[in-house]
Amino acid sequence: MKIRRAASRELDKIDRHILRLLQGDARLTYVELGERVGLSTTPCMERVRRLERDKYILGYHARLNPQKLQASLLVFVEISLASKSADIFDEFRRAAIKLPQVLECHLVSGDFDYLIKARISEMTAYRQLLGDILLKLPGVRESKSYIVMEELKETLALSLADPDEAVGA
């Protein structure tokens, strides 16, 4: 006999509240989380497990202090590729994913092909990253860099407005 898994359902207000709270503090216990959303421990735990199973929650992470870990220099690099073939994009993607300094790499539309976000220790390390690594990735034609002078906002938290709530209210 084949067991059918229940289809994922729409998020309700309690689900959204759970997600908001976990984004703020993923170390909340099920007891604390349940109290804050008005559920007992077991139903709260079941909701969190369903949110994990349905891939609303992709994981739990510790946010590290880059200044304490010799990664205080934040840079963004626009990368343009020499050609637009699928093979070049695949080669670039495979190589870029392996770079530990690269926090994010996005294929974008516009005047360049990829936008890279990287953290390194200092300007000397950045020159090495750019000259010895990024510009030598498969298919790279040119780059344009932006060195962050001040970080005003950095978050991974997603907006979880209830669809029934008025936008901008």
ABEGO torsion letter per residue (X at the ends): XBBBBBBBBBBBAAAAAAAAAAAABAABBAAAAAAAAGBBAAAAAAAAAAAAAAGABAEBBBBBBAAAAGAABBBBBBBBBABABAAAAAAAAAAAAABAABABBBBBBEABABBBBBBBABAAAAAAAAAAAAAABBGBABBBBBBBABBABBBABBBABBAABBBGX
